[in-house]
Amino acid sequence: MENGGIFIMTFGKRLMQLRKEHGYRNRDAFAAELGIPANTLRNYEMDIREPGFPFLIKMSQLFHVSTDYLLGLTEERAATAVDVQSISEQQLIEKYRLLDCTGKELVDYTIAIELKRTTLLENQKNRILHYEQAFNFLKQS
């Protein structure tokens, strides 16, 4: 694929490159580790088949690259904060979506209370730091 005169790899070629760069020489073993059929991984790497979003996200996290890099939209490997979402965060989101309205309200309430608590603690730490700096300044004078 060309992008402004620059050759950019296809998803399959990029996936194969990243797999090998990260020490996964054996395609079948890597597929088994991912929990997908070896033939599916082969089809991805040969650009015969395109993966879904969950696979793209999983590869992005595993190889610490952006999904845009995986898809050949950029040569910049770095993932932005939005691209990187830990597996535990994904699992929490999936669990949240399974809750009924009451459960979601309880989680939302708990998060609101925890945010207030965290903000108060942070403000308290900032005030203490400010007082310590003022005290040290007065002590030096």
Steps between C-alpha positions, in 0.01 A plus 500: 500500500631848423435806710635823354779319314602298808457124494307382805465132587172317488346382825609142434863588430510729801350231726758247379782751552388584854450133587857421396644814662349389829653155480199305376674312218249217480165613361311195630630542855411870493150423376457244780614758754244745362230235509424515129541237226841504328320526166325819613832660596648387167209661315554825693872501423444419134234777473239245400274584792458816712474477877231656717547783748564279805795333324641838388478633855661185639792527253536871569534429871722197458747675270463849657415669172205705383219342304578755225851354478361148482263600220776669302354849537819638655864416551480634858500201732414676822152442631318798646341481843164446332634198310645333804240348725603232741332163486366556852336825384342319208373227732350760734321667210365165381379416852342845538304449178352179644360678807135598531401864564532467878846348474614775261365768734689344791825490301451859380433614858807318630720655231365849577573456872849366430575790266396747771716318756799495266458866413479595868814302577685662211390847614609417853843386378536822297412713804750315719769545235415869474523543881830309510644724230383812682640370830837419339509845342429669834754277674770604251421871536 
